Amino acid sequence: MRRGRAMVSPVVAAAFFVLAFSAYGQPARAWTAPKTGVWAVTANDEEGIKWSGRLHLERRSARGPRIGYSGYFYWISADRSTSGNEYFRGSFDRSSGKLRLHGYKARSVRGELGTGDYKASGLHGRKLFHGTWGGQDAVPGTWSAAWKSSR
């Protein structure tokens, strides 16, 4: 048995080269847009209030990597002192996986509900996570959502 350097065959070296560089220069895989329908939402604001509710999300348009949405959140505080609908417009960027929603009107059922600007990341069209919100009329907070049904 002879000792020495192992030699890599030219075929193996070429295969490695092709595999290593085949993704270089290719466009990134697009994220799956959030599904239209009803989502279960959980949230916490910086004042320590826990929120739950539903996100009603409706797809409006698609232009390139951006998908437009409209809809509303139905919010209710854990102590049930504040609840109502917050209406929004927004978009999802399929290249980054980011959802952005801008609240433009709130209709309170109980207490006083404001509007906010929301951001979240989407996963497989059925989960929204790392959500945050803020804005002039809102106490900042964090949120997440899971898709429940198409209506």
C-alpha positions as CSV (number, residue, x, y, z in Angstrom):
1,M,0.0,0.0,0.0
2,R,1.4,3.3,-1.0
3,R,1.0,6.5,1.0
4,G,0.7,9.8,-0.6
5,R,-1.8,12.4,-1.6
6,A,-5.3,11.4,-2.6
7,M,-6.2,12.5,-6.1
8,V,-9.6,13.9,-7.0
9,S,-10.9,12.8,-10.3
10,P,-11.6,15.6,-12.9
11,V,-15.2,14.5,-13.1
12,V,-15.7,14.9,-9.3
13,A,-14.0,18.3,-9.3
14,A,-16.2,19.5,-12.3
15,A,-19.4,18.3,-10.6
16,F,-18.4,20.1,-7.4
17,F,-17.7,23.3,-9.3
18,V,-21.1,23.2,-11.1
19,L,-23.0,22.5,-7.8
20,A,-21.2,25.2,-5.9
21,F,-21.8,28.0,-8.4
22,S,-25.1,27.0,-10.0
23,A,-27.1,29.3,-7.6
24,Y,-24.8,32.2,-8.1
25,G,-26.4,35.0,-10.0
26,Q,-29.9,33.4,-9.9
27,P,-32.8,35.4,-8.5
28,A,-33.8,34.6,-5.0
29,R,-36.8,32.3,-4.5
30,A,-40.0,34.3,-4.0
31,W,-41.8,34.1,-0.7
32,T,-45.4,32.8,-0.7
33,A,-47.9,35.7,-0.2
34,P,-50.3,35.6,2.8
35,K,-53.5,33.8,2.1
36,T,-56.8,35.7,1.7
37,G,-59.2,35.0,4.6
38,V,-59.4,35.1,8.3
39,W,-56.4,34.9,10.6
40,A,-56.2,34.4,14.4
41,V,-54.1,37.2,15.9
42,T,-52.3,37.5,19.3
43,A,-50.5,40.7,20.4
44,N,-49.0,42.6,23.3
45,D,-48.4,46.4,23.6
46,E,-45.8,48.3,25.5
47,E,-48.3,49.2,28.2
48,G,-48.6,45.5,29.0
49,I,-52.0,45.0,27.5
50,K,-52.6,41.6,25.8
51,W,-54.7,41.7,22.7
52,S,-56.4,39.0,20.5
53,G,-58.6,39.1,17.5
54,R,-59.0,38.4,13.9
55,L,-57.3,39.7,10.8
56,H,-59.5,39.8,7.7
57,L,-57.1,39.9,4.8
58,E,-58.2,40.5,1.1
59,R,-55.9,40.4,-1.8
60,R,-56.4,43.4,-4.1
61,S,-53.6,43.6,-6.7
62,A,-50.3,42.2,-7.9
63,R,-47.5,44.2,-9.5
64,G,-44.1,42.5,-9.9
65,P,-43.0,41.3,-6.5
66,R,-45.6,43.4,-4.6
67,I,-49.1,42.1,-3.7
68,G,-51.7,44.6,-2.5
69,Y,-54.1,43.9,0.4
70,S,-56.9,45.6,2.2
71,G,-59.0,44.5,5.2
72,Y,-59.4,45.0,8.9
73,F,-58.3,43.8,12.3
74,Y,-61.0,43.0,14.9
75,W,-59.2,43.7,18.2
76,I,-60.2,43.0,21.7
77,S,-58.2,43.6,24.8
78,A,-57.7,40.8,27.3
79,D,-59.8,42.7,30.0
80,R,-62.4,43.3,27.3
81,S,-62.4,47.0,28.0
82,T,-61.4,47.9,24.4
83,S,-62.5,46.4,21.2
84,G,-63.3,47.3,17.6
85,N,-62.3,47.2,14.0
86,E,-59.2,48.8,12.5
87,Y,-59.2,49.2,8.7
88,F,-56.0,49.0,6.6
89,R,-54.4,48.9,3.2
90,G,-51.0,47.4,2.6
91,S,-48.7,45.2,0.6
92,F,-46.6,42.1,0.7
93,D,-43.1,42.0,-0.9
94,R,-42.5,38.5,-2.3
95,S,-38.8,39.2,-2.7
96,S,-38.3,40.0,1.1
97,G,-41.2,38.2,2.7
98,K,-42.3,41.4,4.4
99,L,-45.9,42.5,5.0
100,R,-46.7,46.1,5.7
101,L,-50.2,47.4,6.6
102,H,-51.2,51.0,7.2
103,G,-54.3,51.6,9.4
104,Y,-56.4,54.5,8.2
105,K,-59.7,54.2,10.2
106,A,-60.8,52.7,13.5
107,R,-64.3,52.0,14.7
108,S,-64.5,51.4,18.4
109,V,-67.1,49.1,19.9
110,R,-65.8,49.6,23.5
111,G,-63.1,52.0,24.7
112,E,-60.9,53.9,22.3
113,L,-59.1,52.1,19.5
114,G,-56.5,53.9,17.4
115,T,-54.8,53.2,14.0
116,G,-51.3,52.0,13.5
117,D,-48.6,51.0,11.0
118,Y,-47.9,47.2,11.0
119,K,-45.0,45.1,9.8
120,A,-44.5,41.4,9.9
121,S,-42.7,38.5,8.1
122,G,-44.7,35.9,6.2
123,L,-44.0,32.1,6.2
124,H,-45.6,29.7,3.7
125,G,-48.6,32.0,3.2
126,R,-50.1,30.7,6.5
127,K,-48.1,32.3,9.3
128,L,-47.2,35.9,10.1
129,F,-44.5,36.4,12.7
130,H,-42.0,39.0,14.1
131,G,-44.9,41.5,13.8
132,T,-44.6,45.0,15.2
133,W,-46.8,48.1,15.1
134,G,-46.5,51.8,16.0
135,G,-47.6,55.2,14.9
136,Q,-49.0,58.5,16.2
137,D,-52.3,57.0,17.4
138,A,-50.9,53.7,18.7
139,V,-49.1,52.3,21.7
140,P,-46.3,50.3,20.0
141,G,-46.5,46.5,20.3
142,T,-45.7,43.1,18.8
143,W,-48.0,40.6,17.1
144,S,-48.3,37.3,15.2
145,A,-51.0,35.6,13.3
146,A,-52.0,32.2,11.9
147,W,-54.3,31.6,9.0
148,K,-57.7,30.0,10.0
149,S,-60.1,29.9,7.0
150,S,-60.8,31.4,3.6
151,R,-63.9,33.3,5.0
